[in-house]
Amino acid sequence: MKRKLLLIGFLIVLLGGGVFVFKRSQSEAELLKPLTNKGVAQTFVNDSGESQTFSVNESGYYDINTVSGDNDFLVPGLPLVGFTLLGQYFMKGQEFSFNSNAVVELKPAEFSSVKTSDEQFELLHNGSYFSDIQIPEGEYEVVYQGEFIQEGLKTQKPGPATIDVTSLRVETDKSTVSEFSASSSVTSYEFNAEKLSQTIKIMKNQEIKIKKGRSEDAKFIFTKLP
């Protein structure tokens, strides 16, 4: 039986006629502690010749790798073959589908350090990063370096890069242990050829989600301001 989810947000991705779906449920409040909720590794292989549906064994945060597939058919959501989408939250039993001739890995999120110096941080991969865990709270000058290329297009057309900063409200369970839950408070920043840098304030308990399209070598550089 399909699990019914109350959505506060979703991302649907077409992959050569298939669908790759990330869902967020209001019931996340019970288990949104990134460092202690990393999920269990799974590999999904679709060699059936048609779109196939898979389900996640354990709730948690995952880094997603597309091991094989055709980049010409990838659109927002799945990383390019050989690349990684970081910090995505899945619920146990959550289902997603993608087309044949593709292999997708879900690995427990590593929340790797992005620090390059005392005051500078580089975000190289699409996906989610977390304040306190990877980026200290504070005010930053954020610079985009690289090309602007839309995702999912055989002809590489220009497209913006974005950063979404989402507040994670702190809740307390019956044993007074703080839990994180997704909030609808999102601030979006768009970068393009005319706007290569912006000032962004990062606060405690926030998710920083970046999207830089198909530009493989592009990156966001966060430099902390005095």
N, C-alpha and C positions, 0 to 999 in steps of 0.2 A: 504494500500500500504506500502510495506517495505521501511523504510527510508534508503536511500543510504548514506553510510558513507565512507569518505576518511580515510583510516587507517594509522596511524603511528606505530601502535603496536596492537597485539591482543593475547589473551590467550584462547585456546579452550580446554574445559574439557569434557571428556566422563564420564557419570554417569550411569552405568548399561545400556549402549546402548543409553543413551540420550546425549545431548550436552549442556554444560554450557559455554557461551561465554562472555568474557569481551572485549569490543572494545574501542579504543581511536581514536577520530577524530581530524583532523586538525582544525575543527571549535571550539574546546574546548577553544581557545584563548578568546572567548567572556565571558566565565563564570568560570574560574579556580581560584576562590578565596576560599580556603578551609573553613575558619571560617564563611563566610557569604553565603555559598552554600552547605547546608547540606542535601538537598533532603527532601522527604516526606516518612514516613514509609509505607511499603507494606508487605503483607504476601502472598506467593504463595504456594498453596496446589495442588499437583497433585495426585488425586485419580482416574484418568481416566482409569488406567490399561495399559497405553501406554505413550510414550514420549509426552510432551505437551509444547507449546510455550507460554511465558508470555512477557509482555512489561512493561517498567518502566514509571510511570506517570510523574515524574519531574526529570530534570537534577540535579545532585548534587553528593556529596560524601556520601558514605554509608558504614556502618559496616554490614557484612553479617553473619547471623547465620543459620546453618543447624539444624532445630528443630528436625527433624526425618528423618530417612533413614538408609541405611546399610553401615557402615564404610568400609566393605570389598570391596565395589564397588566404593569408593571415590578415585579419583586421583587428581592431582594438580588443585587447583582453588576453590573448595568448602572446607570449614573447616570441621573437624570431627564433628559428632553430639555432640551438647552441647558446641562447641567452636566457635570462632569468627574470621573472616577475616576483618581486619581494613582498612578504608580509601580508598575504591574503588570508582572510578568515573564512573557514568553512565549518558548517555544522555537521554533526554525525548524521548520516543518512541523506545528506544533501546530494542531489543528482545533477549531473551535467552530461552533455552529449557533444561529440565532435565527429567529423567525417573520417572515412577509412584512410589507411596508409599514413597514420600519424601515431606517435608515441608521446605521452605526456607524463611527467613525473611530478608528484607532490612530495616535497621533503619538509620536515619540521623546520620552521623559520629559524635562521641563525642569528638574526639581528646583529650582523657584523658591524664592526666599527667603521665609521666613515670619516674619522678624524685624520687630517693630514698635517696639522700643526696645532699649536695651542688655541688658535682662534679661527681655524678654517676647517671646513668639512666639505667633502665632495660626494655628490649623489650621482652614481653612474648608471644605475638600473631603474627601469620603470617599477612602480609599486609603492609600498607604504613603508615609511620610517617613523620612529616614535621619539618624541621629546623625552628627556631624562635618560632614556635608554641609549639613544644614538646621537641626539642633538640637544645640547643643554638649552634651557630656556634663555631668552634674550632677544635682542634686536639684531638683525642681520642684513647686510647688503648681499643680495642674491644675484649672481651673474650666470647667464646661460651661454655656454660655449658649444658651438656645433651648428650643423645644418638644421633647417626646419623642414621635415618631410612627413607628410601624413601617413598614417598606418593603413595597411590593407589595400594599397593601390599599386598596380603593376607599373603605371607611369608615376614616377616619383614627383608628385606635386607638392608645393610648399604648404605647410600647415603649422599652426602655433604649437608651442609647448606650454604645459600648464602645471601649476602647483595648487592643490587643494589642502587647506589646513582645517582639520576637523577637531572640535573639542570632544574629549571623552569625559563624560561626567562621572564623578566618583560616587559609588553607592556602598552601602554597608549591609552585610548579610546578618543573619541571626547571631553569628559568633563574632560580630564586630570586625570582620575582615573586609578591607576595602576591595571592591571589585570595579572594573571598568565596564562601561556600556556605551554603545554608539550613540552619539548625539546628532541632532539635525542641524547643529550650528556649524556651517561650512563657509570659509572664506576662500574665494578662488582668485588666482593670479595668472594672467596670460602673458606669455613672452612671445615676441615676434621680431622680425628684422628691425623694426622701429623702436622696440622696447626690449633691450637685451639685459637690463638690470632693474631691480626693484628692491625696496626695503620691506622686509617681512618680519613681523614680531612673532616669536615662538614662545608659547607659555607652557606651563606644567600640564601634563596629561593631554597631549595633543598628538594626532596622527598627521603626518606630512606625506601626502600622496603625490607622486610626480608622474607625468606622462610626457614623453619626449618623442613620440611617434617612432618612425623607422630609422631615425638617425642613430646608427650603432655606436658611434664614438662621442656623441653629445653628452654633456654633463651639466649639472647645476653646481655652482660653487657658492657655499655659504660662508661669508666672512663676518665674524662677530664685531659689532660696532661698540665703541666705548660707552 
